[in-house]
């Protein structure tokens, strides 16, 4: 399914997870990135922002989100 995806710049921290907000076809969704220490999140985001955006777009295209509309990514999948 071809869906319009807008990924907001920056991230928030929620329960020690990096959270990126995105809008998919007018709906606000979140992507939770686990496996990054809170004190390393800013550097991780800066170094991998475009990789994260590409992976988020792929997950949206494949409709890979949980029952709450949250996309889950482990940082190890970006760094490997």
N, C-alpha and C positions, 0 to 999 in steps of 0.2 A: 504494500500500500504506500503510495507517495503522499507523505504528510509534511506540511510546512513546520519546520523546527527552528525556533529561536532560542539560542542558549545565552543566558544572562552572563555578563562578565563578573568574575569574582566568585567567591564561595562563602558559605557559612559553616559553622561548626555546630553539630548537634550530636550529643551523646558520643563524643570522641570520633565522629565520622565527618568527613568532608561532604558538604551538601551543595550541589550545583542546581540552580533553579532553571527550568526551561519551559517554554511554551510550545505546545504541540497542537496545531489546529485550534488555537484559542483556549486550550486547557492548560492550566499551570500544573507542571509535574516536577518531580525532584529526582536527582540522581545521587545516590549515596555511594561514596568511595571509601572503602575500608582498607586497613592495612598501612595507613600513614599516621605516624605520631603527630599529635596536635602541634608540637613545636616545629615540625618539618613540613606542614601543609602548605605554607606560603611558597616555599622553594619548590615543592613538588608541583604545585599548580603552575607556577611560572615556567618550570622546565617542561611540563607535559600538557599544557593547556590545549594545544592543537590536537595532540593524540587523544586526549579526553573527549574533545568535541567530535572527532571522527568516530570514536567508539560509541559515544552517545547517539550520534546519528544512525549508526548501524543498528544499535539496539532498538531504536524507534522504528526504523524500517522493518525490522523483524518482529516488532511488537513484543519485545522481551522485557516486560516489567511485571511486578507482582500484582496481587489483587488490589493493592492500594494505589496502583499507578506509579510505583517507585522503581526506578532502574537501579540495579545493584552492580557495582564494579569493584573488584579487588585490585588494589594498586599493583600487585604482583603481575597482573595481566598486562599492565602498561610497561613495566620495567623489564619484562622478559624478552 
